[in-house]
Amino acid sequence: MSTAAIPGAPLPVRTPGSRARGRHRRPERPEIPAGSPALLLAVPAAAGPESRSVVEELLSIVRSEQNGVLTVAGYLAADGTDGERTVAELLAEAAEAGLPAPIVVPLAPGPHDFLPELHALAAEYGAPVTDALGPHPLLAEAVHVRLSEAGLARADRARLFAIATAADGVVLTTVGGQAAADAAGITGMLLAARLAVPVVPAALDVPGSVAEAVAHLKEMGAQNPALAPLVIGPEADAELLATAAEESGCPSAAPLGAYQAVGQLVASTYLAALPAVDPALAVEDAEDAGPSGGGRHAAQ
């Protein structure tokens, strides 16, 4: 068990792993330098059964994608009864233990009200904070899958079978105010290209935003608009999603949740934020390893 999964344990430091050998090994994933900081997934919600299940599944996906990544989740608020900790607690524990400041990855697809607070908190400990997860093609893929699961879109445009309930227009709903809706426009264009129907972003937490988006789609000729949440889950109030569907009279797909591509995006966001490795050191390490693992110092 990783020490990151043990309540009260400080954030760990990554140690070198063994390299795969042989002609038929799978392509190696990017090597994570020894001593790299942990990935701290910042959850914009209080710890609870619903948020916990999504977060744990996402961290499991991250570990399967990059088994050298040491991961831990921090919440906005937690009572510690089930091992959950806040972002502030984890950052403080890493500093007290003299460990590298973790790389903080916000669990949000775009702008969110909790981000200014998160940046201010991380700055106190010198911890880098990555950008939000979107916009990104993987998010468009995840939304597409959730729509298809709800019977609101074809799973594959190449399969030209008819779906009686398929939407002919989509409102891409998000949280985080108008800034989040504006940022969702790029993911919306990617989704529109996948679905071949118009997609209009709207903010669930801005009064009238969803209604205006639905009206706009109907003006464009859409007869069966649907809602597609561009939310992972913990960052959005479930009542906002239910209210939007009820008031608009439109069917809605489910939040993205612990979809595989979301976990992959968390992992790649972390990897992109890792400090650059000195090329000279990388060459030296490769020479030390050598083709058979003996290296240039094997005889010494």
N, C-alpha and C positions, 0 to 999 in steps of 0.2 A: 504494500500500500504506500502510495506517495505521501510524504509528510504534509503535502497540501491538503490531504483529505482528513487529517487528524486535528480535531479541535484544539486550539491553543498552540499548535506548532507554528513556527515562523515560516515565511515563504522560503522554499528551497532554492538552491542554485543548481543549474543543470551541469551534469558531469558527462564526460565523453562516453559514447556508446560504441559498440563494435560495428564494423562495416560488413555489409553482405559480400560474399565471395561467390565466384563461379560465373560461367558464361551465361547461364540461364536465369540469373537472379533478376528480380523485378527492378525497373528503373529506380534509382535511389532518389528519395525526396531531398530537398535542400538540407545540407548539413547545418545543424545549429551549433555555433561555437560553444566550447566549454565555458562555463561561467556566465552564460547568457541569463538575463533576468527572466523572472516568471511572467506569465500572462495573467493579468488580473482583469477578469471580465466584470465590468461595472454595470450592475443591473439597476435600472431606474425605477425601482419599486421596493417596497418592504418585502422581507422574506415571508413566504407563505406557501401552502401546498401547491397552488397553481403555478406560481413563478418558479418554485423550486424544481418541479418536474421538468419544465422547459429548459431551465438553466443546466440541470444535471445531464440531460440528453445532449445538449449542445456541447458541453465540455467533453462528453464521451466521444462525440464526433471529432472534435478537435484533436483529442489524444489519438484516435485511430488514424487521422490524417497525418499527424506529426507526433509520433510516440516519444520524441525527445523534448516536447514542449511540456513544461511544468505549469499547470493551470490551477487557478483558484477563482472563486466568484465572490464578489463583494456587493452587498446590497446598500440601498440608501438607509435602511433601518433594519435591525435584526436584534432579537433578544438572546441569541446564542443557545437556545434550548435544543436545537437540532444541529448544532455545529455551524450555523450560518454566522457570518461576520459582516460588518460594514466595511465599506471601502476605506474609511478613516482608520479603523482598527488594523486592517491588514497593512496599510502603508506605514502606520506607526510601528507595528511589530517588525516589519522588514528593516526599518531604520534602526530600531533598538538592537537588532541582531547583527547589524553591520552588513546586511545583504544588499546586493544591487537593487535599486528602486525598480519595482516591476513595471512592465509596459501595460498601461491601462487601455483597454479596448471597450468603448461604450457599446452596450447592447441596444443600439438604436439604428434604424435604417436611414436616419437623416437628422436634421436639427431637432432639438428637444429642449424643454425648459430646464432640465437638470444639468445640461452640459456646462453652463457658466459656473455653477457650484462645483462641479466635478473638476474643471480646470483649475479653479482656485485652490481646491483641496490638494490636488496632485502637485501643484507648484510649491506648496509648503515643504514637500518631501523630495522635490526634484525629480518626480516621476513623469515620464513622457505620456501624453494622452494622444491616441491616434484619432484620425477623423472618424466620423460616423461610418457605418457600413455601406451606405449608399450615397449617390446612385451607383448601380452596378448591374450588369447583365444577369448575374446569378439571382438577384432579387426579382427581376422580371420573370425569370424561369420559375422561381418559387411561387409567385403570384399566379402565374399561368397554371401551375399544377394544382393549386388550391381551387382555382375556378373550375378546372376540369373535374376535380373530385366532387364538386358541388353540382356537376351537370350543367354548368354555365358556359363551358367552352370545350372545343375539341382538344383532346390531349395532344394530338399531332396533326398539323395542318396537311401533312402528306396523306393522311387517311381521310378522304372526303366523305365520311359518313355524316348523316344528319343527326342533330340533337334538337329535339323539339323545344327544349328550354334554354337553348344557347342564347347568350346575350348578344345584342347587336350594338352595344355601347357599354363602356365600363367607367365607373367612377372609382378612381384609385384613392382610397381614403387613408389618411394618416393623422398623426397627432404631433403637436409642436407648433401650432399656429400657422399663419400664412407662410412663414419662412419654410416650414416643412412641406407645405403644399407646393410651393414654388420649386423646391429642390426635387420633389417627387416627379416633376414634369419630365425629367430626363428618363427616369425609369419607366414613366408612362409611355414615352415614345418607343422605348424598346419593347414594351408589352404590346403596344398597338401594332408594331411590326410582326410580332409573333401571332397575334390574333386576327389581324386584318380587319379590325373594327376600331372606331375612335375611342380614345381613352382620355378622360379629363380628371386631373387631380383635385382633391378637396380636403379640407382640414376638419376632422371630426370635432375638434375643440374650438372651432370658430362658428358661431351661430349663423345659420343660413348658408354656409359654404356648400354642404352636400346638396341641399335643395336647389341651389343655383346651378350646380354641376349637372344634376339630373335634368333640369329644365333646358340647359344648353344642349345636352345630348338629344333631347326630344325635338328641339328646334332643328337639329341637324338630321332628323329623320329616324332616330332610334325609337323603336317600338317596345323593346324589351331590355331596358338598361339594368345593369346589375352593379352591386358594390363589391369591390375587391380590396380588402384591408392590406395596406402596406405597413403592417405593424407585426412585430414578432410575437407580442403578447404581453409580457410584463410591463412594458412602457405605456400601455393604453388601458383605460378603464373599460371593462367589459360592458358596462351600461351604455357607454358612448356608442359602441358598435351596435348594440341591440336597438337603441333609440333611433339611430340613423336608418337602420333597415325598416323599422316600424313607421317612422314619419315619412320616409320617401316612398314606401310601398314597393321597394325593390328587394329582390333576393340578394343574399350576401354570401360570399365565400368565407372560409374560416381564416383566422390570422395565420401567419407563416409558421409560427411555433418552431419546433425543433426539426425543421426540414433540413435534409442533408446539405444542401447548397449553402444554407445560412451558417452552419458549422464550418464548412470549407472557407467561407468568406471571413469568418472570425480568425481562422488559422492564418490565412494569407495576409490579413491586415496586420497581425502580429509580426509575421516574418518580414514584411516590408518595413517595419519600424525598428528591427534589430540594428544595432550599431554596425557600421560597415567593418568588415575584416580587413586588416592591413594585407595587401596583395603579397608583400614579401614574406609575411608570416604564413600565409596560405600556401605559397610555393614551398617554404621550408617544411611545413607539416606534410605536404604531399611527398616530398623527397624522403622525409623520415619514415613515412608509411611504406613507400616502395611498392612495387607490383605484387610482392608476396608477403608484405607486412613486415619484412625485416628491416628495410630502409638502409640509408647510407651509414647508420651508426650500429648496424646489427652486429658487426664483428668487434665492436669496442667492448 
